[in-house]
């Protein structure tokens, strides 16, 4: 795999519209590169707006808006060691809750899509062309659902799953759009905007 990220520093927190590492298919093989988080918004979501910060999560893969990017040439995986959801508490606060496969935060991957797109992401930037990505979501498993009942990321934990997502026909690859089994994830941190638990990852 080609590494085009350079001397990548630890990333204890990645936020929408910022760059993050992705692995994508290229004519000469897979490459690790940086892309901006947020795919183009559907046209209906842009009515009355003069910028498009992007969509971070993709759920409805039957939508024509997303179907155009489900082919092998637009698939990617997004490496992570932990991910966060905000818990909605009765007092109105929304503390951050971090999930990982275990306390050591081993590497895993979100199933994602990417494209190259020209748009106005921020008014102050004007029109820019960016390589951008988002990852798929699905129904939450029990532990994620207790914090965020609407959805969880589509997580790939084995080489076979990664290879299927990156190389299989679309209908086969989309079988991976399912929650991880209960007991596969655990809560590893609460309350902070960045997960400082494993900066070496």
C-alpha positions as MATLAB code, in Angstrom:
seq = 'XXXXXXXXXXXXXXXXXXXXXXXXXXXXXXXXXXXXXXXXXXXXXXXXXXXXXXXXXXXXXXXXXXXXXXXXXXXXXXXXXXXXXXXXXXXXXXXXXXXXXXXXXXXXXXXXXXXXXXXXXXXXXXXXXXXXXXXXXXXXXXXXXXXXXXXXXXXXXXXXXXXXXXXXXXXXXXXXXXXXXXXXXXXXXXXXXXXXXXXXX';
ca = [
       0.000    0.000    0.000;
       1.247    3.492   -0.841;
       1.361    5.947    2.074;
       0.706    9.496    0.906;
       0.009   10.955    4.352;
       3.603   11.907    5.166;
       4.678   12.091    8.808;
       1.180   11.739   10.225;
       0.865   12.943   13.852;
      -1.406   11.265   16.431;
      -5.052   12.178   15.867;
      -6.871   11.921   19.231;
      -9.916   13.686   17.780;
     -11.170   14.105   14.199;
     -14.069   16.444   13.514;
     -16.454   16.965   10.567;
     -14.988   18.925    7.631;
     -11.408   18.259    8.819;
      -8.974   15.903    7.117;
      -8.551   12.288    8.189;
      -6.691    9.278    6.764;
      -8.527    6.906    4.430;
      -7.446    3.838    2.449;
      -8.786    3.773   -1.112;
      -8.389    1.823   -4.337;
      -6.180    3.354   -7.023;
      -5.039    1.982  -10.420;
      -1.637    1.031   -8.954;
      -3.063   -0.471   -5.741;
      -4.410    0.705   -2.417;
      -3.165    3.935   -0.908;
      -3.380    5.694    2.443;
      -4.166    9.369    1.898;
      -5.875   12.294    3.600;
      -9.422   13.385    2.746;
     -11.869   15.895    4.145;
     -14.735   14.443    6.207;
     -18.131   15.106    4.616;
     -19.607   13.945    1.298;
     -21.767   16.287   -0.837;
     -25.213   16.971    0.607;
     -28.324   16.042   -1.410;
     -29.761   18.961   -3.380;
     -32.869   19.218   -1.177;
     -30.662   19.805    1.883;
     -28.973   22.793    0.237;
     -32.087   24.897   -0.417;
     -31.564   28.374    0.964;
     -27.912   27.712    1.795;
     -24.806   29.228    0.239;
     -22.379   26.543    1.419;
     -22.268   22.768    1.899;
     -20.263   21.537    4.905;
     -20.974   17.954    3.828;
     -22.676   14.823    5.131;
     -20.553   12.787    7.553;
     -22.637    9.572    7.683;
     -24.429    7.655    4.921;
     -27.369    5.414    5.814;
     -29.780    5.180    2.863;
     -27.616    3.473    0.244;
     -30.657    2.950   -2.011;
     -30.857    6.723   -2.594;
     -29.719    7.756   -6.111;
     -27.615   10.466   -4.452;
     -25.424    7.834   -2.743;
     -25.670    4.972   -5.260;
     -23.314    6.722   -7.704;
     -20.478    6.366   -5.164;
     -20.971    2.729   -4.154;
     -18.730    1.241   -6.844;
     -15.269   -0.117   -6.069;
     -13.574    3.002   -7.420;
     -15.288    5.146   -4.736;
     -15.090    2.788   -1.760;
     -12.640    3.349    1.058;
     -12.000    2.290    4.623;
     -11.404    4.774    7.419;
      -8.975    3.576   10.115;
      -9.845    4.305   13.735;
      -8.968    3.178   17.247;
     -12.027    4.715   18.965;
     -15.118    6.683   17.960;
     -17.485    8.969   19.821;
     -21.201    9.605   20.190;
     -22.850   12.285   22.315;
     -25.109   11.085   25.108;
     -28.278   13.118   25.598;
     -28.882   13.551   29.336;
     -32.096   14.738   31.048;
     -30.426   18.015   32.090;
     -29.836   18.890   28.432;
     -26.079   18.259   28.448;
     -24.513   16.049   25.757;
     -21.279   14.542   27.080;
     -19.038   12.671   24.650;
     -18.802    8.876   25.023;
     -15.936    6.980   23.351;
     -16.233    3.384   22.077;
     -13.489    0.927   21.082;
     -13.080   -2.810   20.590;
     -11.317   -2.987   23.965;
      -9.334   -0.789   26.347;
      -6.151   -1.123   24.260;
      -8.028    0.479   21.334;
      -6.929   -1.896   18.558;
      -7.141   -0.696   14.969;
     -10.417   -1.203   13.115;
     -12.036    0.400   10.068;
     -15.250    2.124    9.036;
     -16.685    1.190    5.641;
     -16.657    4.428    3.683;
     -17.040    6.128    0.327;
     -15.040    8.987   -1.170;
     -15.020   11.293   -4.182;
     -13.367   14.415   -5.571;
     -15.794   17.336   -5.473;
     -15.870   21.065   -6.200;
     -18.146   23.147   -3.975;
     -18.282   25.898   -1.375;
     -17.578   24.117    1.910;
     -17.207   27.362    3.856;
     -18.217   30.795    2.577;
     -14.911   32.316    3.686;
     -13.003   29.735    1.595;
     -15.061   30.204   -1.541;
     -15.254   27.396   -4.098;
     -12.667   24.669   -3.530;
     -11.995   21.205   -4.919;
     -11.461   18.523   -2.283;
     -11.140   14.784   -1.907;
     -13.873   14.000    0.587;
     -15.310   10.968    2.375;
     -18.030    9.719    4.677;
     -18.720    6.360    6.252;
     -21.759    4.119    6.275;
     -24.014    3.751    9.284;
     -26.518    1.102   10.330;
     -28.748    0.170   13.266;
     -26.871    0.410   16.576;
     -25.955   -2.603   18.659;
     -26.941   -2.653   22.333;
     -24.034   -0.678   23.806;
     -23.998    2.079   21.166;
     -27.799    2.191   21.148;
     -27.812    2.924   24.877;
     -26.037    6.216   24.093;
     -27.077    6.914   20.486;
     -30.243    4.976   19.596;
     -30.432    6.058   15.943;
     -27.320    4.572   14.351;
     -23.755    3.340   14.603;
     -20.903    3.239   12.057;
     -20.433    0.183    9.846;
     -17.274   -1.323   11.362;
     -14.935   -3.818    9.692;
     -12.695   -5.844   12.006;
     -11.130   -8.542    9.792;
      -9.018   -8.591    6.637;
     -11.761  -10.555    4.857;
     -14.319   -7.862    5.642;
     -11.969   -5.128    4.453;
     -11.236   -7.004    1.213;
     -14.945   -7.630    0.629;
     -15.787   -3.957    1.077;
     -12.930   -2.859   -1.173;
     -13.318   -5.405   -3.981;
     -16.699   -7.201   -3.995;
     -19.702   -6.395   -6.195;
     -21.901   -3.740   -4.609;
     -24.728   -6.049   -3.516;
     -22.256   -8.333   -1.747;
     -20.285   -5.475   -0.187;
     -23.462   -3.899    1.209;
     -24.170   -7.045    3.245;
     -21.535   -5.580    5.586;
     -23.924   -2.727    6.444;
     -24.901   -4.281    9.770;
     -24.196   -3.559   13.450;
     -21.337   -5.256   15.244;
     -22.557   -8.076   17.510;
     -23.386   -7.140   21.101;
     -20.340   -7.499   23.328;
     -17.898   -6.507   20.560;
     -17.502   -2.876   21.667;
     -16.967   -1.237   25.040;
     -17.024    2.300   26.434;
     -13.424    3.424   27.005;
     -13.785    7.121   27.905;
     -16.445    9.714   28.759;
     -16.735   13.459   28.837;
     -13.810   14.638   26.704;
     -13.752   15.883   23.113;
     -10.614   13.862   22.325;
      -9.716   10.302   23.289;
      -6.272   10.488   24.887;
      -6.221    6.785   25.735;
      -4.001    5.604   22.894;
      -2.044    8.317   21.152;
       0.364    5.794   19.622;
      -2.323    4.376   17.328;
];
